[in-house]
Amino acid sequence: MKKYILSLIGFFCLSCHSNILFQEYKTIPDEEWCINHPLRFQIEIPEDGTYDLCTGIRHTTDYEMANLWCFIQVRDSSRVLFRDTLNIKLAEPDGRWLGNGFSLKSIEKQLNKKPHLSPGTYTCEIEQGMRMQCLKGIKNVGLSIKKTEQ
């Protein structure tokens, strides 16, 4: 029992020292994300390094699909540095929702690529890549960035 309690205390202590450099969620107007309306995030990178980027989705249980395809690109002031495609699984095949929450579900997925970024300002653009023109039930889309642990 003591080992369990000590492990739990250690976990909470480590989780309090989050190394998240950037985190922001954008609200989708009328909870309807249309295909040609990308979301833009301005990011300030303070030091040279490799970074983990994570996309967060908050959706209602009115969302009609089991997944969400997103196209992500990061650019500096002059060019696109990289692009990535994410397939974010939101529900099991039997219809059970994944993620946290009840009527509002929240789920995060890390990008496949871990870019090496120099100090400076970057723009990250996230666009929905589903075949439907507009997706109902998407409330917020977010981005978080942290320096990769070496």
Contact map, one row per residue, 1 for C-alpha under 8 A:
111110000000000000000000000000000000000000000000000000000000000000000000000000000000000000000000000000000000000000000000000000000000000000000000000000
111111000000000000000000000000000000000000000000000000000000000000000000000000000000000000000000000000000000000000000000000000000000000000000000000000
111111100000000000000000000000000000000000000000000000000000000000000000000000000000000000000000000000000000000000000000000000000000000000000000000000
111111110000000000000000000000000000000000000000000000000000000000000000000000000000000000000000000000000000000000000000000000000000000000000000000000
111111111000000000000000000000000000000000000000000000000000000000000000000000000000000000000000000000000000000000000000000000000000000000000000000000
011111111100000000000000000000000000000000000000000000000000000000000000000000000000000000000000000000000000000000000000000000000000000000000000000000
001111111110000000000000000000000000000000000000000000000000000000000000000000000000000000000000000000000000000000000000000000000000000000000000000000
000111111111000000000000000000000000000000000000000000000000000000000000000000000000000000000000000000000000000000000000000000000000000000000000000000
000011111111100000000000000000000000000000000000000000000000000000000000000000000000000000000000000000000000000000000000000000000000000000000000000000
000001111111110000000000000000000000000000000000000000000000000000000000000000000000000000000000000000000000000000000000000000000000000000000000000000
000000111111111000000000000000000000000000000000000000000000000000000000000000000000000000000000000000000000000000000000000000000000000000000000000000
000000011111111100000000000000000000000000000000000000000000000000000000000000000000000000000000000000000000000000000000000000000000000000000000000000
000000001111111110000000000000000000000000000000000000000000000000000000000000000000000000000000000000000000000000000000000000000000000000000000000000
000000000111111111000000000000000000000000000000000000000000000000000000000000000000000000000000000000000000000000000000000000000000000000000000000000
000000000011111111000000000000000000000000000000000000000000000000000000000000000000000000000000000000000000000000000000000000000000000000000000000000
000000000001111111000000000000000000000000000000000000000000000000000000000000000000000000000000000000000000000000000000000000000000000000000000000000
000000000000111111100000000000000000000000000000000000000000000000000000000000000000000000000000000000000000000000000000000000000000000000000000000000
000000000000011111110000000000000000000000000000000000000000000000000000000000000000000000000000000000000000000000000000000000000000000000000000000000
000000000000000011111000000000000000000000000000000000000000000000000000000000000000000000000000000000000000000000000000000000000000000000000000011000
000000000000000001111110000000000000000000000000000000000000000000000000000000000000000000000000000000000000000000000000000000000000000000000001111000
000000000000000000111110000000000000000000000000000000000000000000000000000000000000000000000000000000000000000000000000000000000000000000000001111000
000000000000000000011111000000000000000000100000000000000000000000000000000000000000000000000000000000000000000000000000000000000000000000000011110000
000000000000000000011111100000000000000000000000000000000000000000000000000000000000000000000000000000000000000000000000000000000000000000000111100000
000000000000000000000111110000000000000010000000000000000000000000000000000000000000000000000000000000000000000000000000000000000000000000000111000000
000000000000000000000011111000000000000000000000000000010000000000000000000000000000000000000000000000000000000000000000000000000000000000011110000000
000000000000000000000001111100000000001000000000000000000000000000000000000000000000000000000000000000000000000000000000000000000000000000011100000000
000000000000000000000000111110100000000000000000000000000000000000000000000000000000000000000000000000000000000000000000000000000000000000111000000000
000000000000000000000000011111111000000000000000000000000000000000000000000000000000000000000000000000000000000000000000000000000000000001111000000000
000000000000000000000000001111111000000000000000000000000000000000000000000000000000000000000000000000000000000000000000000000000000000000100000000000
000000000000000000000000000111110000000000000000000000000000000000000000000000000000000000000000000000000000000000000000000000000000000000100000000000
000000000000000000000000001111111000000000000000000000000000000000000000000000000000000000000000000000000000000000000000000000000000000111110000000000
000000000000000000000000000111111100000000000000000000000000000000000000000000000000000000000000000000000000000000000000000000000000011111100000000000
000000000000000000000000000110111110100000000000000000000000000000000000000000000000000000000000000000000000000000000000000000010000011101000000000000
000000000000000000000000000000011111100000000000000000000000000000000000000000000000000000000000000000000000000000000000000000010000111000000000000000
000000000000000000000000000000001111110000000000000000000000000000000000000000000000000000000000000000000000000000000000000000111101110000000000000000
000000000000000000000000000000000111110000000000000000000000000000000000000000000000000000000000000000000000000000000000000000110000000000000000000000
000000000000000000000000000000001111111000000000000000000000000000000000000000000000000000000000000000000000000000000000000000100000000000000000000000
000000000000000000000000000000000011111100000000000000000000000000000000000000000000000000000000000000000000000000000000000011110000000000000000000000
000000000000000000000000010000000000111110000000000000000000000000000000000000000000000000000000000000000000000000000000000011100000000000001000000000
000000000000000000000000000000000000011111000000000000000000000000000000000000000000000000000000000000000000000000000000001111000000000000000000000000
000000000000000000000001000000000000001111100000000000000000000000000000000000000000000000000000000000000000000000000000001110000000000000000010000000
000000000000000000000000000000000000000111110000000000000000000000000000000000000000000000000000000000000000000000000000111100000000000000000000000000
000000000000000000000100000000000000000011111000000000000000000000000000000000000000000000000000000000000000000000000000111100000000000000000000000000
000000000000000000000000000000000000000001111100000000000000000000000000000000000000000000000000000000000000000000000011110000000000000000000000000000
000000000000000000000000000000000000000000111111000000000000000000000000000000000000000000000000000000000000000000001111110000000000000000000000000000
000000000000000000000000000000000000000000011111000000000000000000000000000000000000000000000000000000000000000000000111000000000000000000000000000000
000000000000000000000000000000000000000000001111100000000000000000000000000000000000000000000000000000000000000000001110000000000000000000000000000000
000000000000000000000000000000000000000000001111110000000000000000000000000000000000000000000000000000000000000000011110000000000000000000000000000000
000000000000000000000000000000000000000000000011111000000000000000000000000000000000000000000000000000000000000000011100000000000000000000000000001100
000000000000000000000000000000000000000000000001111100000000000000000000000000000000000000000000000000000000000001111000000000000000000000000000001100
000000000000000000000000000000000000000000000000111110000000000000000000000000000000000000000000000000000000000001111000000000000000000000000000111100
000000000000000000000000000000000000000000000000011111000000000000000000000000000000000000000000000000000000011011100000000000000000000000000000111100
000000000000000000000000000000000000000000000000001111100000000000000000000000000000000000000000000000000000011001000000000000000000000000000011110000
000000000000000000000000000000000000000000000000000111110000000000000000000000000000000000000000000000000001111000000000000000000000000000000011100000
000000000000000000000000000000000000000000000000000011111000000000000000000000000000000000000000000000000001111000000000000000000000000000001111000000
000000000000000000000000100000000000000000000000000001111100000000000000000000000000000000000000000000000111100000000000000000000000000000011111000000
000000000000000000000000000000000000000000000000000000111110000000000000000000000000000000000000000000001111000000000000000000000000000001111100000000
000000000000000000000000000000000000000000000000000000011111000000000000000000000000000000000000000000011110000000000000000000000000000001111000000000
000000000000000000000000000000000000000000000000000000001111111000000000000000000000000000000000000000011100000000000000000000000000000011110000000000
000000000000000000000000000000000000000000000000000000000111111000000000000000000000000000000000000000111000000000000000000000000000000011100000000000
000000000000000000000000000000000000000000000000000000000011111100000000000000000000000000000000000000111000000000000000000000000000000010000000000000
000000000000000000000000000000000000000000000000000000000011111100000000000000000000000000000000000000000000000000000000000000000000000110000000000000
000000000000000000000000000000000000000000000000000000000011111110000000000000000000000000000000000000000000000000000000000000000000001111000000000000
000000000000000000000000000000000000000000000000000000000000111111000000000000000000000000000000000000000000000000000000000000000000000110000000000000
000000000000000000000000000000000000000000000000000000000000001111110000000000000000000001100000000000000000000000000000000000000000000000000000000000
000000000000000000000000000000000000000000000000000000000000000111110000000000000000000011111010000000000000000000000000000000000000000000000000000000
000000000000000000000000000000000000000000000000000000000000000011111000000000000000001111100000000000000000000000000000000000000000000000000000000000
000000000000000000000000000000000000000000000000000000000000000011111100000000000000011111000000000000000000000000000000000000011100000000000000000000
000000000000000000000000000000000000000000000000000000000000000000111110000000000000111100000000000000000000000000000000000000011100000000000000000000
000000000000000000000000000000000000000000000000000000000000000000011111000000000000111100000000000000000000000000000000000001111100000000000000000000
000000000000000000000000000000000000000000000000000000000000000000001111100000000011110000000000000000000000000000000000000001111000000000000000000000
000000000000000000000000000000000000000000000000000000000000000000000111110000000011110000000000000000000000000000000000000111100000000000000000000000
000000000000000000000000000000000000000000000000000000000000000000000011111000011111000000000000000000000000000000000000000111000000000000000000000000
000000000000000000000000000000000000000000000000000000000000000000000001111100011110000000000000000000000000000000000000011110000000000000000000000000
000000000000000000000000000000000000000000000000000000000000000000000000111111111100000000000000000000000000000000000000011100000000000000000000000000
000000000000000000000000000000000000000000000000000000000000000000000000011111111000000000000000000000000000000000000001111000000000000000000000000000
000000000000000000000000000000000000000000000000000000000000000000000000001111100000000000000000000000000000000000000000110000000000000000000000000000
000000000000000000000000000000000000000000000000000000000000000000000000001111110000000000000000000000000000000000000000000000000000000000000000000000
000000000000000000000000000000000000000000000000000000000000000000000000001111111000000000000000000000000000000000000000000000000000000000000000000000
000000000000000000000000000000000000000000000000000000000000000000000000111101111110000000000000000000000000000000000000000000000000000000000000000000
000000000000000000000000000000000000000000000000000000000000000000000000111100111110000000000000000000000000000000000000000000000000000000000000000000
000000000000000000000000000000000000000000000000000000000000000000000000111000011111000000000000000000000000000000100000000000000000000000000000000000
000000000000000000000000000000000000000000000000000000000000000000000011110000011111100000000000000000000000000000000000000000000000000000000000000000
000000000000000000000000000000000000000000000000000000000000000000000011100000000111110000000000000000000000001110000000000000000000000000000000000000
000000000000000000000000000000000000000000000000000000000000000000001111000000000011111000000000000000000000001000000000000000000000000000000000000000
000000000000000000000000000000000000000000000000000000000000000000011111000000000001111100000000000000000000001100000000000000000000000000000000000000
000000000000000000000000000000000000000000000000000000000000000000111100000000000000111110000000000000000000000000000000000000000000000000000000000000
000000000000000000000000000000000000000000000000000000000000000000111100000000000000011111000000000000000000100000000000000000000000000000000000000000
000000000000000000000000000000000000000000000000000000000000000001110000000000000000001111110000010000000000000000000000000000000000000000000000000000
000000000000000000000000000000000000000000000000000000000000000011110000000000000000000111110000111000000010000000000000000000000000000000000000000000
000000000000000000000000000000000000000000000000000000000000000011100000000000000000000011111111110000000000000000000000000000000000000000000000000000
000000000000000000000000000000000000000000000000000000000000000001000000000000000000000011111111110000000000000000000000000000000000000000000000000000
000000000000000000000000000000000000000000000000000000000000000001000000000000000000000000111111000000000000000000000000000000000000000000000000000000
000000000000000000000000000000000000000000000000000000000000000000000000000000000000000000111111000000000000000000000000000000000000000000000000000000
000000000000000000000000000000000000000000000000000000000000000001000000000000000000000000111111100000000000000000000000000000000000000000000000000000
000000000000000000000000000000000000000000000000000000000000000000000000000000000000000000111111110000000000000000000000000000000000000000000000000000
000000000000000000000000000000000000000000000000000000000000000000000000000000000000000001110011111000001000000000000000000000000000000000000000000000
000000000000000000000000000000000000000000000000000000000000000000000000000000000000000011110001111100001010000000000000000000000000000000000000000000
000000000000000000000000000000000000000000000000000000000000000000000000000000000000000001000000111110001111000000000000000000000000000000000000000000
000000000000000000000000000000000000000000000000000000000000000000000000000000000000000000000000011111001110000000000000000000000000000000000000000000
000000000000000000000000000000000000000000000000000000000000000000000000000000000000000000000000001111111100000000000000000000000000000000000000000000
000000000000000000000000000000000000000000000000000000000000000000000000000000000000000000000000000111111000000000000000000000000000000000000000000000
000000000000000000000000000000000000000000000000000000000001100000000000000000000000000000000000000011111000000000000000000000000000000000000000000000
000000000000000000000000000000000000000000000000000000000111100000000000000000000000000000000000000011111100000000000000000000000000000000000000000000
000000000000000000000000000000000000000000000000000000001111100000000000000000000000000000000000111111111110000000000000000000000000000000000000000000
000000000000000000000000000000000000000000000000000000011110000000000000000000000000000000000000001110011111000000000000000000000000000000000000000000
000000000000000000000000000000000000000000000000000000011100000000000000000000000000000001000000011100001111100000000000000000000000000000000000000000
000000000000000000000000000000000000000000000000000001111000000000000000000000000000000000000000001000000111110000000000000000000000000000000000000000
000000000000000000000000000000000000000000000000000001110000000000000000000000000000000100000000000000000011111000000000000000000000000000000000000000
000000000000000000000000000000000000000000000000000111100000000000000000000000000000000000000000000000000001111100000000000000000000000000000000000000
000000000000000000000000000000000000000000000000000111100000000000000000000000000001110000000000000000000000111111000000000000000000000000000000000000
000000000000000000000000000000000000000000000000000000000000000000000000000000000001010000000000000000000000011111000000000000000000000000000000000000
000000000000000000000000000000000000000000000000000100000000000000000000000000000001000000000000000000000000001111100000000000000000000000000000000000
000000000000000000000000000000000000000000000000011110000000000000000000000000000000000000000000000000000000001111110000000000000000000000000000000000
000000000000000000000000000000000000000000000000011100000000000000000000000000000100000000000000000000000000000011111000000000000000000000000000000000
000000000000000000000000000000000000000000000001111000000000000000000000000000000000000000000000000000000000000001111100000000000000000000000000000000
000000000000000000000000000000000000000000001011111000000000000000000000000000000000000000000000000000000000000000111110000000000000000000000000000000
000000000000000000000000000000000000000000001111100000000000000000000000000000000000000000000000000000000000000000011111000000000000000000000000000000
000000000000000000000000000000000000000000011111000000000000000000000000000000000000000000000000000000000000000000001111100000000000000000000000000000
000000000000000000000000000000000000000000011100000000000000000000000000000100000000000000000000000000000000000000000111110000000000000000000000000000
000000000000000000000000000000000000000001111000000000000000000000000000000110000000000000000000000000000000000000000011111000000000000000000000000000
000000000000000000000000000000000000000001111000000000000000000000000000011110000000000000000000000000000000000000000001111100000000000000000000000000
000000000000000000000000000000000000000111100000000000000000000000000000011100000000000000000000000000000000000000000000111110000000000000000000000000
000000000000000000000000000000000000000111100000000000000000000000000001111000000000000000000000000000000000000000000000011111000000000000000000000000
000000000000000000000000000000000000011110000000000000000000000000000001110000000000000000000000000000000000000000000000001111100000000000000000000000
000000000000000000000000000000000000011100000000000000000000000000000111100000000000000000000000000000000000000000000000000111110000000000000000000000
000000000000000000000000000000000011111000000000000000000000000000000111000000000000000000000000000000000000000000000000000011111000000000000000000000
000000000000000000000000000000001111010000000000000000000000000000011110000000000000000000000000000000000000000000000000000001111100000000000000000000
000000000000000000000000000000000010000000000000000000000000000000011110000000000000000000000000000000000000000000000000000000111110000000000000000000
000000000000000000000000000000000010000000000000000000000000000000011100000000000000000000000000000000000000000000000000000000011111100000000000000000
000000000000000000000000000000000000000000000000000000000000000000000000000000000000000000000000000000000000000000000000000000001111100000000000000000
000000000000000000000000000000000010000000000000000000000000000000000000000000000000000000000000000000000000000000000000000000000111111000000000000000
000000000000000000000000000000000110000000000000000000000000000000000000000000000000000000000000000000000000000000000000000000000111111000000000000000
000000000000000000000000000000011110000000000000000000000000000000000000000000000000000000000000000000000000000000000000000000000001111100000000000000
000000000000000000000000000000011100000000000000000000000000001000000000000000000000000000000000000000000000000000000000000000000001111111000000000000
000000000000000000000000000000111000000000000000000000000000011100000000000000000000000000000000000000000000000000000000000000000000011111000000000000
000000000000000000000000000000110000000000000000000000000011111100000000000000000000000000000000000000000000000000000000000000000000001111100000000000
000000000000000000000000000100111000000000000000000000001111001000000000000000000000000000000000000000000000000000000000000000000000001111111000000000
000000000000000000000000001111110000000000000000000000001111000000000000000000000000000000000000000000000000000000000000000000000000000011111000000000
000000000000000000000000111100100000000000000000000000011110000000000000000000000000000000000000000000000000000000000000000000000000000001111100000000
000000000000000000000000111100000000001000000000000000111100000000000000000000000000000000000000000000000000000000000000000000000000000001111110000000
000000000000000000000011110000000000000000000000000000111000000000000000000000000000000000000000000000000000000000000000000000000000000000011111000000
000000000000000000000111100000000000000010000000000011110000000000000000000000000000000000000000000000000000000000000000000000000000000000001111100000
000000000000000000011111000000000000000000000000000011110000000000000000000000000000000000000000000000000000000000000000000000000000000000000111110000
000000000000000000011110000000000000000000000000001111000000000000000000000000000000000000000000000000000000000000000000000000000000000000000011111000
000000000000000000111100000000000000000000000000001110000000000000000000000000000000000000000000000000000000000000000000000000000000000000000001111100
000000000000000000111000000000000000000000000000111100000000000000000000000000000000000000000000000000000000000000000000000000000000000000000000111110
000000000000000000000000000000000000000000000000111100000000000000000000000000000000000000000000000000000000000000000000000000000000000000000000011111
000000000000000000000000000000000000000000000000000000000000000000000000000000000000000000000000000000000000000000000000000000000000000000000000001111
000000000000000000000000000000000000000000000000000000000000000000000000000000000000000000000000000000000000000000000000000000000000000000000000000111
